[in-house]
Amino acid sequence: MELPYLPEGREIKYVALDNELMAQAKIARQECSGDTLYPVGAVLVRGGEVLCRAGNGFNQGSDKLHICPRVVEGCPSGTGYDLCGLHDAPGHAENMLMQVARGQGIDTNGADVYLCGHWWCCEPCWQAMI
């Protein structure tokens, strides 16, 4: 399958939801995402250990209500992002994950990201991760 963006030398592997680490990403999605319509959770993993976790929607948590203008306007997937800052790349789960890791002094080199709720990473998120 061709991805919208994939840096040279990088790969995306698909992992079943019953995988222990994907289950942790699913929990991050449920607890950390500030976007109740399209929640995404991510965990940073090295050696089978979860180092930190985050969610999209600026990692605000699931107790915040957000009404997305994209949904109100009926925008097709991948369009209308200019209408809602909650969906901007700085608020994506991958970017939030890297911010949490840096804030906790975690070395991200050699770590993997498990992402639940989305199937690929945009260019700004890849840049944040690498």
N, C-alpha and C positions, 0 to 999 in steps of 0.2 A: 504494500500500500504506500502510495506517495504521500509524504507529510507536507504540510504547508511550509514548515521550516525545520531543518535539522542541520546543525553545524557539522562540518567535516570531522570525521573521527569519533563522532558520538552516536549513540544508538538509544532507541526506546524499546524496552522489553515489556511485553504484556504479562501480567501476573494475575492469577485467579484471586477473586475476592476472599477465598477461604485460606489464602496464604497468611501466616501469622503477621507479617509486616504490612501487608495490604489491609488486614483487619485493623491495625493501628492507624493507618492512613484514613480508614473509614471513620474511626473514632474521632480523629482530628477534624475530619469533615463535619461530623455531627456537633462537636463541641467548640471548635475554633472559628469556623466560617461565619462571617458577618453578612453573607449573602444567602438568604433563605430560599431564593428561587433557583439558583445554580450553585449550590455549595460545593466547594472543593477543599480537600484536606491534603496535607503533605507531611511526611516524616522524613527526617534525615537519618540515615542508617549507615553504620560502619561495623563490620564484623558481626552482623546479626543483632546489634544493639541500637535501639532508637535513641538518638542523641538529642533531638528536639522535634517539635511539631508546630504547625501553624495552619491557618486557613485563609481563604481568599476573603474579599470584603474587608481588607485591612486588619484581618485577624481580630475582629471585634467580638466574636462569640455569637452563639445562636440565639441569645436573648434579645437581640436588637431587631426591630422591624424595619425593613427597607422596601419601599415601593419603587421599582426600577422603571424609569421613563421609557426604556427600550421595550419593556413588556407592555406598558400602557399604550405605546405607539404601534405595537405589533411588528417590531423590526425582525426581519429574518436573522437567523443565526449568523454571527460574524459581522453584523452591521449595526450602526447606531451607537457605537461605543462612545462617540462624542457627546451623547446625551446624558451619560451617567458616569461620574467620576469613580463610583464604587468599582467599576469594571476596568479601570485603567490598569496598565501593566504594573505600576507600583503597588497596587493592592492585590495582585495575583498571589495565590498560595505559595508558589515557588519563590517569589521575591520576598514575601513575608517570612518564609522559612529561613532564607539566607540572612535576613535582618535579625531574626531571633538568634540564630547561630552566632553571628558576629557579636550581638549583645551579650551572649553568654560566654564569649571567648572560645567558641568551639572551632577547631580547625576542620574545614569542610573538604580538604583535599582527600581524595580517595573514597569519599562517602557516596552513597547512592541516595536518590530521592524516590520515594514511593508516593504516588499521586493518586488520589481517589476522587472521582467526580469529573475528570477531564482526561482526554486521551492523548494529548500532545502539549508541547510547551511553545509559547511564542518566542520570537527572537529576543525581546527584552528580558524574558525570564531565563532563557538559555544564557544570556550574557551575565546575568546575576549569579547563575550557578557555576559558570566556568570562569 
